Amino acid sequence: MEYFVLLLETIIFLILFIFFYKKYSALKLKYEKLKEGYRPSLFEISTLVRDYIEKNIKSVTVPKSIMGHLKDAIAKGIVEKFAPFTWEFQEKHKLNPKDAVYLGEPVDYIVFDGWRGEESIKRIVFVEVKSGEETKPKKTQAQIKNLIMNKKLKTDWVSLDLAVGEKMAKEDSIRMILEKKDFDARIKNTIDDSKIAELVDNFICEKERDRKK
């Protein structure tokens, strides 16, 4: 039974991750246009997203035993997409969101500092996004961090020439496997990405108005 619940949770998360990744890629282009003005903190974004999910996910039919974890997983996946546009990312650590490449695992972002703005890469930064009760890095993240901090990270360059057709065939196979799973379709429609984008926009505009008073 525990194995089934874990499998169900994993597949639901994969479906949601793919769904939100496609939706929020459009948001990245929108928020890259923010040059000046109020920068929301990671905590503020997380609070907005979690409040929205709490109000809108009640109709989803999933086992109660995984509901809490599912909400956290969805929230973290969304918050990660907004991370490069937060105060911590841009002001505290002086990173340009245009230089950030999203990975998700084993770290959330790799930033090629100076890539797009200055066209001269000065350093490569690994970024992890922590939200909720997460405080300690995962085992793999800790290993990467230790290698970097202790200057023991070995790097190399590998160039692979793969046929485009083969790559597309593999992607189509994975997509077909996920689409055949019989899960509640309402999960995909419960969290409205446009509403969350509007929430964040309104929040930033309100802060900007307060700042100008």
Secondary structure, 3 states (H helix, E strand, C coil): CHHHHHHHHHHHHHHHHHHHHHHHHHHHHHHCCCCCCCCCCHHHHHHHHHHHHHHHCCCCCCCHHHHHHHHHHHHHHHHHHHHHHCHHHHHHCCCCHHHEEECCCCCCEEEEECCCCCCCCCEEEEECCCCCCCCCCCHHHHHHHHHHHCCCCCCCCCCCCCCHHHHHHHHHHHHHHHHHCCCCCHHHHHCCHHHHHHHHHHHHHHHHHHHHC
